[in-house]
Amino acid sequence: MAEVRAELVANVWKVVVAEGDTVEEGDTLVILESMKMEIPVVAEDAGVVSALKVSEGDVIQEGDLIAVID
């Protein structure tokens, strides 16, 4: 199990995956927006997205859980 956490305060601009999706290492999970820059959040491991904890438009803080990959 791998937890994907936010590395900065940002808005969730786009959610690319859904719970149950299979992802490979390096696949984009969500795209964050901070200071007019788009920041992709990628999977560090291959697996299945078992939990997606953000929605488009959410404001997240550093350390917030974005997704869980099993």
MOPAC internal coordinates of N, CA, C and O (Angstrom, degrees):
PM7 1SCF
backbone

  N    0.0000 0     0.00 0     0.00 0    0    0    0
  C    1.4521 1     0.00 0     0.00 0    1    0    0
  C    1.5303 1   108.77 1     0.00 0    2    1    0
  O    1.2310 1   120.55 1   -47.14 1    3    2    1
  N    1.3076 1   116.55 1   132.86 1    3    2    1
  C    1.4627 1   121.90 1   177.95 1    5    3    2
  C    1.5209 1   109.00 1  -124.93 1    6    5    3
  O    1.2310 1   120.68 1   -51.31 1    7    6    5
  N    1.3271 1   116.30 1   128.69 1    7    6    5
  C    1.4590 1   121.15 1   175.43 1    9    7    6
  C    1.5198 1   108.27 1   -94.63 1   10    9    7
  O    1.2310 1   120.88 1   -47.53 1   11   10    9
  N    1.3259 1   115.92 1   132.47 1   11   10    9
  C    1.4558 1   121.55 1   176.83 1   13   11   10
  C    1.5257 1   106.43 1  -104.25 1   14   13   11
  O    1.2310 1   120.59 1   -59.88 1   15   14   13
  N    1.3231 1   116.47 1   120.12 1   15   14   13
  C    1.4629 1   121.56 1  -175.87 1   17   15   14
  C    1.5289 1   110.70 1  -119.14 1   18   17   15
  O    1.2310 1   121.22 1   -25.67 1   19   18   17
  N    1.3271 1   115.27 1   154.33 1   19   18   17
  C    1.4629 1   121.49 1   178.81 1   21   19   18
  C    1.5212 1   110.04 1   -70.19 1   22   21   19
  O    1.2310 1   120.78 1   -40.97 1   23   22   21
  N    1.3114 1   116.12 1   139.03 1   23   22   21
  C    1.4574 1   121.05 1   177.77 1   25   23   22
  C    1.5200 1   112.16 1   -98.58 1   26   25   23
  O    1.2310 1   120.31 1   174.69 1   27   26   25
  N    1.3551 1   117.01 1    -5.31 1   27   26   25
  C    1.4507 1   120.78 1  -179.11 1   29   27   26
  C    1.5209 1   109.70 1  -158.01 1   30   29   27
  O    1.2310 1   121.04 1   -13.00 1   31   30   29
  N    1.3165 1   115.63 1   167.00 1   31   30   29
  C    1.4661 1   121.33 1   173.89 1   33   31   30
  C    1.5226 1   107.04 1   -76.57 1   34   33   31
  O    1.2310 1   120.37 1   -50.68 1   35   34   33
  N    1.3364 1   116.91 1   129.32 1   35   34   33
  C    1.4679 1   119.94 1  -176.21 1   37   35   34
  C    1.5193 1   110.39 1  -162.57 1   38   37   35
  O    1.2310 1   121.51 1   -10.76 1   39   38   37
  N    1.3252 1   114.72 1   169.24 1   39   38   37
  C    1.4588 1   122.35 1   171.23 1   41   39   38
  C    1.5205 1   107.70 1   -97.10 1   42   41   39
  O    1.2310 1   120.58 1   -37.09 1   43   42   41
  N    1.3336 1   116.49 1   142.91 1   43   42   41
  C    1.4672 1   120.55 1   174.08 1   45   43   42
  C    1.5198 1   106.41 1   -81.08 1   46   45   43
  O    1.2310 1   120.84 1   -72.08 1   47   46   45
  N    1.3339 1   116.00 1   107.92 1   47   46   45
  C    1.4563 1   121.23 1  -176.46 1   49   47   46
  C    1.5329 1   111.05 1   -82.92 1   50   49   47
  O    1.2310 1   120.80 1   135.99 1   51   50   49
  N    1.3430 1   116.08 1   -44.01 1   51   50   49
  C    1.4689 1   119.36 1  -177.63 1   53   51   50
  C    1.5172 1   109.41 1  -149.25 1   54   53   51
  O    1.2310 1   120.82 1   -44.41 1   55   54   53
  N    1.3266 1   116.04 1   135.59 1   55   54   53
  C    1.4642 1   122.11 1   173.49 1   57   55   54
  C    1.5228 1   107.02 1  -100.72 1   58   57   55
  O    1.2310 1   120.50 1   -58.54 1   59   58   57
  N    1.3254 1   116.65 1   121.46 1   59   58   57
  C    1.4654 1   121.81 1  -173.39 1   61   59   58
  C    1.5308 1   111.91 1   -94.41 1   62   61   59
  O    1.2310 1   120.15 1   149.33 1   63   62   61
  N    1.3348 1   117.32 1   -30.67 1   63   62   61
  C    1.4644 1   121.37 1  -176.58 1   65   63   62
  C    1.5276 1   110.50 1  -113.70 1   66   65   63
  O    1.2310 1   121.17 1   -11.76 1   67   66   65
  N    1.3145 1   115.37 1   168.24 1   67   66   65
  C    1.4715 1   122.22 1   176.36 1   69   67   66
  C    1.5237 1   108.14 1  -128.84 1   70   69   67
  O    1.2310 1   120.82 1   -19.00 1   71   70   69
  N    1.3288 1   116.05 1   161.00 1   71   70   69
  C    1.4635 1   119.67 1   175.41 1   73   71   70
  C    1.5216 1   108.71 1   -57.44 1   74   73   71
  O    1.2310 1   120.91 1   -43.71 1   75   74   73
  N    1.3258 1   115.87 1   136.29 1   75   74   73
  C    1.4591 1   121.35 1  -179.55 1   77   75   74
  C    1.5160 1   113.99 1    95.96 1   78   77   75
  O    1.2310 1   120.28 1   166.55 1   79   78   77
  N    1.3408 1   117.07 1   -13.45 1   79   78   77
  C    1.4631 1   120.35 1   178.92 1   81   79   78
  C    1.5283 1   110.44 1   -71.21 1   82   81   79
  O    1.2310 1   120.78 1   -36.08 1   83   82   81
  N    1.3264 1   116.11 1   143.92 1   83   82   81
  C    1.4564 1   122.04 1   173.29 1   85   83   82
  C    1.5239 1   107.66 1   -91.06 1   86   85   83
  O    1.2310 1   120.73 1   -47.75 1   87   86   85
  N    1.3346 1   116.21 1   132.25 1   87   86   85
  C    1.4610 1   120.76 1  -179.87 1   89   87   86
  C    1.5236 1   109.91 1  -125.92 1   90   89   87
  O    1.2310 1   121.45 1   -25.91 1   91   90   89
  N    1.3074 1   114.83 1   154.09 1   91   90   89
  C    1.4602 1   122.27 1   175.36 1   93   91   90
  C    1.5251 1   108.53 1  -105.83 1   94   93   91
  O    1.2310 1   120.71 1   -20.46 1   95   94   93
  N    1.3128 1   116.25 1   159.54 1   95   94   93
  C    1.4651 1   120.25 1   175.99 1   97   95   94
  C    1.5296 1   109.11 1   -55.24 1   98   97   95
  O    1.2310 1   120.37 1   -50.61 1   99   98   97
  N    1.3246 1   116.90 1   129.39 1   99   98   97
  C    1.4643 1   121.53 1   179.17 1  101   99   98
  C    1.5134 1   114.56 1    94.50 1  102  101   99
  O    1.2310 1   119.77 1   170.56 1  103  102  101
  N    1.3471 1   118.04 1    -9.44 1  103  102  101
  C    1.4656 1   120.38 1   177.85 1  105  103  102
  C    1.5281 1   109.98 1   -68.55 1  106  105  103
  O    1.2310 1   120.42 1   -37.40 1  107  106  105
  N    1.3281 1   116.79 1   142.60 1  107  106  105
  C    1.4628 1   121.67 1   177.77 1  109  107  106
  C    1.5241 1   109.69 1   -76.27 1  110  109  107
  O    1.2310 1   120.77 1   -49.40 1  111  110  109
  N    1.3406 1   116.13 1   130.60 1  111  110  109
  C    1.4621 1   122.20 1   177.87 1  113  111  110
  C    1.5177 1   110.96 1   -96.72 1  114  113  111
  O    1.2310 1   120.73 1   128.26 1  115  114  113
  N    1.3148 1   116.20 1   -51.74 1  115  114  113
  C    1.4657 1   122.26 1   177.64 1  117  115  114
  C    1.5195 1   107.96 1  -142.53 1  118  117  115
  O    1.2310 1   121.29 1   -17.19 1  119  118  117
  N    1.3366 1   115.13 1   162.81 1  119  118  117
  C    1.4616 1   120.85 1   174.66 1  121  119  118
  C    1.5231 1   106.80 1  -119.25 1  122  121  119
  O    1.2310 1   121.48 1   -55.84 1  123  122  121
  N    1.3227 1   114.76 1   124.16 1  123  122  121
  C    1.4613 1   121.24 1   179.39 1  125  123  122
  C    1.5230 1   109.04 1   -97.75 1  126  125  123
  O    1.2310 1   120.83 1   -23.17 1  127  126  125
  N    1.3338 1   116.03 1   156.83 1  127  126  125
  C    1.4588 1   121.44 1   175.85 1  129  127  126
  C    1.5186 1   107.29 1  -125.94 1  130  129  127
  O    1.2310 1   121.30 1   -53.97 1  131  130  129
  N    1.3204 1   115.12 1   126.03 1  131  130  129
  C    1.4567 1   120.95 1   177.49 1  133  131  130
  C    1.5246 1   108.05 1  -145.17 1  134  133  131
  O    1.2310 1   120.36 1   -52.94 1  135  134  133
  N    1.3069 1   116.91 1   127.06 1  135  134  133
  C    1.4687 1   122.58 1   179.93 1  137  135  134
  C    1.5294 1   111.24 1    51.88 1  138  137  135
  O    1.2310 1   120.84 1  -136.09 1  139  138  137
  N    1.3338 1   116.00 1    43.91 1  139  138  137
  C    1.4677 1   124.07 1   177.65 1  141  139  138
  C    1.5245 1   113.98 1    64.99 1  142  141  139
  O    1.2310 1   120.27 1  -162.50 1  143  142  141
  N    1.3395 1   117.09 1    17.50 1  143  142  141
  C    1.4631 1   121.51 1   175.44 1  145  143  142
  C    1.5170 1   108.67 1  -111.38 1  146  145  143
  O    1.2310 1   120.49 1   -38.84 1  147  146  145
  N    1.3279 1   116.66 1   141.16 1  147  146  145
  C    1.4592 1   121.81 1   175.62 1  149  147  146
  C    1.5262 1   108.72 1   -94.47 1  150  149  147
  O    1.2310 1   121.01 1   -53.42 1  151  150  149
  N    1.3396 1   115.68 1   126.58 1  151  150  149
  C    1.4567 1   121.15 1  -176.09 1  153  151  150
  C    1.5258 1   109.06 1  -121.89 1  154  153  151
  O    1.2310 1   119.71 1   -69.37 1  155  154  153
  N    1.3318 1   118.15 1   110.63 1  155  154  153
  C    1.4623 1   119.25 1   177.81 1  157  155  154
  C    1.5296 1   111.05 1   -74.29 1  158  157  155
  O    1.2310 1   121.07 1   -39.65 1  159  158  157
  N    1.3197 1   115.56 1   140.35 1  159  158  157
  C    1.4654 1   122.03 1   172.90 1  161  159  158
  C    1.5190 1   105.67 1  -107.00 1  162  161  159
  O    1.2310 1   120.46 1   -59.20 1  163  162  161
  N    1.3274 1   116.73 1   120.80 1  163  162  161
  C    1.4635 1   121.07 1  -173.08 1  165  163  162
  C    1.5201 1   111.72 1  -111.22 1  166  165  163
  O    1.2310 1   121.45 1   -23.39 1  167  166  165
  N    1.3218 1   114.84 1   156.61 1  167  166  165
  C    1.4656 1   121.47 1   176.45 1  169  167  166
  C    1.5220 1   108.74 1   -73.26 1  170  169  167
  O    1.2310 1   120.72 1   -48.88 1  171  170  169
  N    1.3266 1   116.22 1   131.12 1  171  170  169
  C    1.4590 1   120.27 1   177.82 1  173  171  170
  C    1.5223 1   111.42 1   -87.64 1  174  173  171
  O    1.2310 1   120.48 1   164.28 1  175  174  173
  N    1.3417 1   116.68 1   -15.72 1  175  174  173
  C    1.4620 1   122.66 1   178.71 1  177  175  174
  C    1.5206 1   108.93 1  -137.60 1  178  177  175
  O    1.2310 1   120.76 1   -24.14 1  179  178  177
  N    1.3325 1   116.16 1   155.86 1  179  178  177
  C    1.4546 1   121.08 1   173.13 1  181  179  178
  C    1.5247 1   108.94 1   -79.20 1  182  181  179
  O    1.2310 1   120.39 1   -27.94 1  183  182  181
  N    1.3200 1   116.86 1   152.06 1  183  182  181
  C    1.4581 1   120.95 1   177.62 1  185  183  182
  C    1.5105 1   111.70 1   160.35 1  186  185  183
  O    1.2310 1   121.39 1    21.14 1  187  186  185
  N    1.3312 1   114.95 1  -158.86 1  187  186  185
  C    1.4627 1   121.98 1  -179.52 1  189  187  186
  C    1.5198 1   108.33 1  -114.16 1  190  189  187
  O    1.2310 1   120.60 1   -45.47 1  191  190  189
  N    1.3354 1   116.46 1   134.53 1  191  190  189
  C    1.4638 1   121.10 1   177.02 1  193  191  190
  C    1.5250 1   107.59 1   -71.70 1  194  193  191
  O    1.2310 1   120.51 1   -74.48 1  195  194  193
  N    1.3358 1   116.64 1   105.52 1  195  194  193
  C    1.4676 1   120.15 1  -177.32 1  197  195  194
  C    1.5228 1   112.22 1   -91.04 1  198  197  195
  O    1.2310 1   120.22 1   158.95 1  199  198  197
  N    1.3365 1   117.18 1   -21.05 1  199  198  197
  C    1.4636 1   120.57 1   177.66 1  201  199  198
  C    1.5218 1   108.52 1  -150.42 1  202  201  199
  O    1.2310 1   121.11 1   -45.64 1  203  202  201
  N    1.3191 1   115.48 1   134.36 1  203  202  201
  C    1.4582 1   122.18 1   175.97 1  205  203  202
  C    1.5202 1   106.24 1  -121.89 1  206  205  203
  O    1.2310 1   120.23 1   -64.28 1  207  206  205
  N    1.3203 1   117.17 1   115.72 1  207  206  205
  C    1.4636 1   122.12 1  -169.15 1  209  207  206
  C    1.5212 1   114.28 1  -103.16 1  210  209  207
  O    1.2310 1   119.45 1  -173.60 1  211  210  209
  N    1.3340 1   118.66 1     6.40 1  211  210  209
  C    1.4622 1   121.18 1   179.72 1  213  211  210
  C    1.5252 1   110.17 1  -129.06 1  214  213  211
  O    1.2310 1   121.53 1   -20.74 1  215  214  213
  N    1.3279 1   114.68 1   159.26 1  215  214  213
  C    1.4620 1   122.87 1   175.30 1  217  215  214
  C    1.5169 1   108.18 1  -130.19 1  218  217  215
  O    1.2310 1   120.90 1   -21.55 1  219  218  217
  N    1.3319 1   115.88 1   158.45 1  219  218  217
  C    1.4597 1   119.69 1   177.31 1  221  219  218
  C    1.5252 1   109.21 1   -58.70 1  222  221  219
  O    1.2310 1   121.06 1   -45.92 1  223  222  221
  N    1.3245 1   115.57 1   134.08 1  223  222  221
  C    1.4595 1   121.35 1  -179.31 1  225  223  222
  C    1.5182 1   114.52 1    96.38 1  226  225  223
  O    1.2310 1   120.15 1   165.88 1  227  226  225
  N    1.3320 1   117.33 1   -14.12 1  227  226  225
  C    1.4652 1   120.30 1   178.15 1  229  227  226
  C    1.5300 1   110.23 1   -64.94 1  230  229  227
  O    1.2310 1   121.11 1   -31.27 1  231  230  229
  N    1.3267 1   115.47 1   148.73 1  231  230  229
  C    1.4572 1   121.57 1   170.09 1  233  231  230
  C    1.5221 1   106.25 1  -104.66 1  234  233  231
  O    1.2310 1   120.57 1   -56.02 1  235  234  233
  N    1.3208 1   116.52 1   123.98 1  235  234  233
  C    1.4607 1   120.30 1  -178.05 1  237  235  234
  C    1.5144 1   110.19 1  -115.70 1  238  237  235
  O    1.2310 1   121.53 1   -25.73 1  239  238  237
  N    1.3198 1   114.68 1   154.27 1  239  238  237
  C    1.4557 1   122.44 1  -179.68 1  241  239  238
  C    1.5284 1   109.18 1  -106.61 1  242  241  239
  O    1.2310 1   120.52 1   -19.47 1  243  242  241
  N    1.3151 1   116.61 1   160.53 1  243  242  241
  C    1.4487 1   121.25 1   176.78 1  245  243  242
  C    1.5320 1   109.42 1   -56.22 1  246  245  243
  O    1.2310 1   120.60 1   -50.84 1  247  246  245
  N    1.3251 1   116.45 1   129.16 1  247  246  245
  C    1.4578 1   122.08 1   179.40 1  249  247  246
  C    1.5119 1   114.70 1    93.79 1  250  249  247
  O    1.2310 1   119.74 1   169.26 1  251  250  249
  N    1.3492 1   118.10 1   -10.74 1  251  250  249
  C    1.4724 1   119.90 1   178.67 1  253  251  250
  C    1.5268 1   110.75 1   -63.80 1  254  253  251
  O    1.2310 1   121.20 1   -35.48 1  255  254  253
  N    1.3263 1   115.31 1   144.52 1  255  254  253
  C    1.4657 1   121.35 1   177.89 1  257  255  254
  C    1.5224 1   109.66 1   -74.94 1  258  257  255
  O    1.2310 1   120.78 1   -53.08 1  259  258  257
  N    1.3382 1   116.12 1   126.92 1  259  258  257
  C    1.4582 1   121.99 1   177.85 1  261  259  258
  C    1.5230 1   110.24 1   -98.47 1  262  261  259
  O    1.2310 1   120.42 1   131.36 1  263  262  261
  N    1.3177 1   116.80 1   -48.64 1  263  262  261
  C    1.4679 1   120.63 1  -176.89 1  265  263  262
  C    1.5291 1   110.05 1  -156.43 1  266  265  263
  O    1.2310 1   121.67 1   -17.67 1  267  266  265
  N    1.3393 1   114.41 1   162.33 1  267  266  265
  C    1.4514 1   121.79 1   173.92 1  269  267  266
  C    1.5303 1   106.54 1  -123.12 1  270  269  267
  O    1.2310 1   120.93 1   -49.33 1  271  270  269
  N    1.3318 1   115.82 1   130.67 1  271  270  269
  C    1.4592 1   121.51 1   179.43 1  273  271  270
  C    1.5278 1   108.05 1  -116.48 1  274  273  271
  O    1.2310 1   120.27 1   -55.56 1  275  274  273
  N    1.3225 1   117.09 1   124.44 1  275  274  273
  C    1.4653 1   122.46 1   177.54 1  277  275  274
  C    1.5106 1   110.59 1  -103.52 1  278  277  275
  O    1.2310 1   120.10 1   180.00 1  279  278  277

